[in-house]
Amino acid sequence: MEVSVRDNNVDQALRALKKKLQREGVFREMRLKEHFEKPSVRKAREKKEAISRQRKLARKKAQREGML
């Protein structure tokens, strides 16, 4: 991953880098790997996340169809 610094503006480059890392999911992955997670707990968490993703998509779809 690469971020260019323009006009010696390091703050702006740092913000861009953080945004890229956030999109890639690096911060989330680091937080999850701080401690060992039992396989059963991991499976339950992933299932819960999948359900919430599906509900979110359904809400967005319902909202779009309601507007049309």
N, C-alpha and C positions, 0 to 999 in steps of 0.2 A: 504494500500500500504506500502511496506516495502523495505528499501534499507540498505544493510549491509555496515559498514565502515571497511575497511581492512587497516591494518598497520597505523592507525590513519590518514588516508588520507581522510579528510572531503571534500576537494574540489572535488575529484573524485566521492564521494558518492553524493554530491550535484548535480553534473552534471548528474549523473544517475537518480536521483529523478526528476530533471527538464525534462529530456527526457521522463520519464514515464508519468509525468503529461501532457506533450505536446501531447503524443500519445493518452491519455485518453480524451483529449479535455477540460481539466479543465480550462486552461488559457482562451480559447475562450469563454467558458461558463461564466466565471467571467466577461469578458469584455462585453458580451451581457447583463448581469444582472445588470450592473452598473446603468443604467437608464431604466425607464419604456419604453417599446416598444408597440405602439398601435397594436392591432391585425391585422389591415389592412396592416400596415408596415411590421409586422412579416411575414404575408402570402406572400407579394410581395418579401421580401428578400429570404424566403425559396424557392419560385418558381424560382427566379433568380439563386440561388445556385444549384438547381436541373438541370436547363438548362445548366449551366456551367459544371457540373459533366458529363452530357450526352455528351456534345461536346468534353470534354477531353477524355472520353472513346472512342468516335468515332475517334478522332485523333490518339489515340494509336493503335486502331484496324487497321486503314488505314495504319499506318506506319508499323505495323507488317506484314500485307498482302503485302505491297509494297516490303518488304525485302525478302519475301519468294519466 
